[in-house]
Amino acid sequence: MSYSTILFEIKEQVAIIRLNLPKQLNALTNQMIDDLMGACERITESQEIRAAVITGMGKGFCAGGDLEELKTC
C-alpha cells in the first residue's frame, strides 16, 4: 500500500512511520489521518510486526492540526 503523507517501512519486525509534510511541520491533515489509519490497520493485521515507531521528517515531529485545512471546514 502506498501513502501520500507518510513513509512506512518495516525493519526487523518494527514498523517505522515517518510523518512526511516537513514544510508544514508535519501538521495533521485529513489525508495524513487517513494514511495513519491505513498504516495502523496494516500493523494490526500483520503477524511479523511486533512494535511501531512514529517520527517526523524535518525539524518538527508534528505541529498539531493543519489550521489552513481547518479554515475550510
N, C-alpha and C positions, 0 to 999 in steps of 0.2 A: 504494500500500500504506500502511496506517496502522499506527502503533506506539503502544503504551500507556506506554512508559517512556522514549522518546527523541523528540526533534523532528528531522526530516530535511528539508532543503531543498537546492536546487541554485541557485547564483548564479555566473554567468559561468564555467561548466564546473568549479566546485568544489562538492563535496558537503560540507555542513555538518551534522554530527551533534552534537546537544546532549543530554547525559545529563540527564534531567528528573525526578529524585527529590530535589529540593533539601532537603526536610525530613529526609532520611536521608543528607545529604551525598553523594548520588548513589552510594550503596553498590550494588555489583553484585548483583542478584537473578537468579534463573533466567530470569525474564521479560525483564530487561534484556539478558542474554546472548543470548537468542533474538532480541530486537529488533535487537541489534547484528549478529548473524549475517545476519539478513534484509537489513539495510542494506548490509552488505559484499557480499552476493550481488548486490544491485541495482547497486552501484557497479561491480563487475567485469563485469556484463552490459551496462552502458551504454557506448555509443560517445561520448556527449557529455561524460561526467565525466572530467576529467584529473587531479584531485587530491582529497583528502579532508582535512577538519579535524575533530577531535573535541574538544569542550569540554564544560564542565559548567554547568548552571544554578545560580544561587545562589552562596554563598560558597565552596563546595568543588568541586574537579574530580571526585574520586572517592575515597571513603573506603576502598575495597577491597571485600572480600566482605561481604555483609549477614549479620552474626553472628546476628541473630534468625532468619533463614531457615535458617542452617546448624544451629541447635539442633534443628530438626525433622527433620533427615536421619538 
